[in-house]
């Protein structure tokens, strides 16, 4: 190929099930340090746990990064699209850009001083939730990504069900394809579910993990 911008490798699909299992396993050991702790602080501790995970160190061919600026690298003047919470960067030699698998984290079921809030709408249709991928800020030239929900009251099933129901209602906005909402992810032993979306004429897979903190 004549130009670097013509080459857009996808993140190896074979790596994703293992990554989701590792993230799920490490996240299960997280506990919030106070009732209103932010996602960034929890993700920092999650990164430390993943970095120390033997399976990640020995078998995952990708580098873990936190709070990574995402750019539109095909534009003549690169523009920052956002900052991804957790990124697994796969090295492919000298040809760039290297593909990545990105996870966006959100808080759910938080008891604020003003009252309890599920934050489900922010996860599903807020600008910093699933819409980061649907609007192509975090999904350009990618085939998949993931959402990680930190459920503050531990009621992961209720959080999952509420997100599924709202995702079905917001199917048009989410550019979802059947089956709408969340369905089993088929990623080996990981409990991740998935939703399917039509982005730029192809199906984009968004995985969903929920962990009580």
Secondary structure, DSSP 4 states (H G I P E B T S, - for coil): ---GGG--PPPPHHHHHHHHHHHHHHHTT---SSTT--HHHHHHHHHHHHHT-HHHHHH--SEEEEEEEEE-TTSSS--EEEEEEEEEEPP-TTSSSPPEEEEEEEEESEEETTEEE--HHHHHTSTTTTHHHHTTTTTTT-SEEEEEEEETTS-HHHHHHHHHHHHHHTTTTTTB-SSPS-EE---TT---EEEEEEETTEEEEEEEEEEE-
